[in-house]
Amino acid sequence: MTIQFFDTLAGAARELVPLEPGHVRVYSCGPTVYGPAHIGNFRSFLFDDLLVRYLRYRGFRVTWVMNVTDVDDRIIKGARAEATTIGELSERYRKMLVSDMETLGITMPDFMPKATENIPQMVELIQKLLDGGHAYRTDDGSIFFRIASWPEYGRLARLDPEGMKVGERVEADDYAKDDVRDFALWKGPKPDEPSWETSIGPGRPGWHIECSAMSMRYLGPSFDIHTGGVDLVFPHHTDEIAQSEAATAQKFVAYWLHNAFLQMGGQKMAKSVGNIERVGDITDRGISPRALRLALMSAHYRMALSFSEDSLQAAGSAVDRLDALFAALATYRPPSGSHPQFALGVVFALVCALGYGIEPIFAAGALHVLDAALVNTLRMGTSFTVLALVVLPLLGGYPLLAAALTSRSVLWIAVAGVLSSSGYLLFFLAVDGLGPGRAMPVNLTYVLWAALFGLVILHARPGWGLLLGALVSITGAALVVSGGGRRSEEPVTALGAGA
């Protein structure tokens, strides 16, 4: 089964083909530690966590790097306000970041380099740009990237070349799309600002050069996946591509993955706006870290997610239901003749969908359907055969729908919708129509597994995927209507109290 990601640069879903077979190298833009990270930041980090966990689950060796920016304009301003050093200020908030990551169960990256520990690598990269004519010095000792020297500048952000202010300069680390100018690689020394003595002169790095240098140090001049928030597309990632490819003459990143904002009160959650929540603030109110983690992952990563007390409560309820589900599974004894291995079939279907589903609308919908189907199946005493029959067409609809939306085909969308809807219909018919203890014929095992493998080949052979998905739906409908099956006289083990 192939894995596809939506690549921001290509503007389309692309199959993952690692540059080094079996090894995926991932770089994530980490926080600028001028204050505590808020949950909007952690939505991005949780996506990174899911991505890395899934790639490792699929058997890839993954090298994951997340940087920590510990020198920039905001850190300098904050340290000055607190009458402390940038090192003391940034280290305080870096430790809080790591603590919050552990609270939310986020996998620790293989490397979390600090910008201030990689100044030599930045200087070396800037020197290459100077030597290649892509950068120039100014009278105050600063060094700027010459955007006119790189014709492909702005492709990631779809910039209009006519709007670029060629020859003009912007010193600030962050700026808007309507202010495209030569950007700072190295900032000349100023009173009361940190400075390093280097071969290119005294000063400190600009923000954009930091990520290029650190990613290249740990992952090489070209690597597979670069992640970050959608707000980093311009200028940060746009500038990263230009300076990196100008210095190495190689493609910098194969796949660009960007997550959408977390919103509160209809606005992007941001320190500058003031509408932020922190992990510690939420857990101090009695919200479990698991509920917060689920709340921050409850929408597709490229869709804006609205955060509220209601969403937290809903996530908490979902976690409680899942706990009850797993407790029920631990004590469940299937009716005689039933085949518990169908549980593995459902899990396999989930994995098939997840192959698409870092991209499509998968996680929340499939999880809720699986939850409801399992609990009702256990309560009614029906076998896992019924469960697999009624859930698989629905799960099959998710990757089909994803393919439909990707191809923008009305026919695909219609067929995917029918298959998804049939899954819901069969679920309710099976539970309400068959009644407690009814079981489908055992030979359906082969039909269901055929459908599962149909999901595997769906991307490469969409026609076969459609055929097999339809086969499961039609077969299930026929069996439900005919009332086929036999009654088991063995009672189901009772669920725990309150389940």
Secondary structure, 3 states (H helix, E strand, C coil): CCCEEEECCCCEEEECCCCECCEEEEEECCCECCCCCCHHHHHHHHHHHHHHHHHHHCCCEEEEEECEECCCHHHHHHHHHCCCCHHHHHHHHHHHHHHHHHHCCCCCCCECCEHHHCHHHHHHHHHHHHHCCCEEECCCCCEEECHHHCCCCCCCCCCCHHHCCCCCEECCCCCCHHHCCEEEEEECCCCCCCCECCCCCCEEECHHHHHHHHHHHHHCCCEEEEEEEHHHHHHHHHHHHHHHHHHHCCCCEEEEEEECCEEECCEECCCCCCCCCCHHHHHCCCCCHHHHHHHHCCCCCCCCEECCHHHHHHHHHHHHHHHHHHHHHHHCCCCCCCCCCHHHHHHHHHHHHHHHHCCCCCHHHHHHHHHHHHHHHHHHCCCHHHHHHHHHHHHHHHHHHHHHHHHCCHHHHHHHHHHHHHHHHHHHHHHHHHCCCEECCCCHHHHHHHHHHHHHCCCCCHHHHHHHHHHHHHHHHHHHHHCCCEECCCCCCCCCCCC
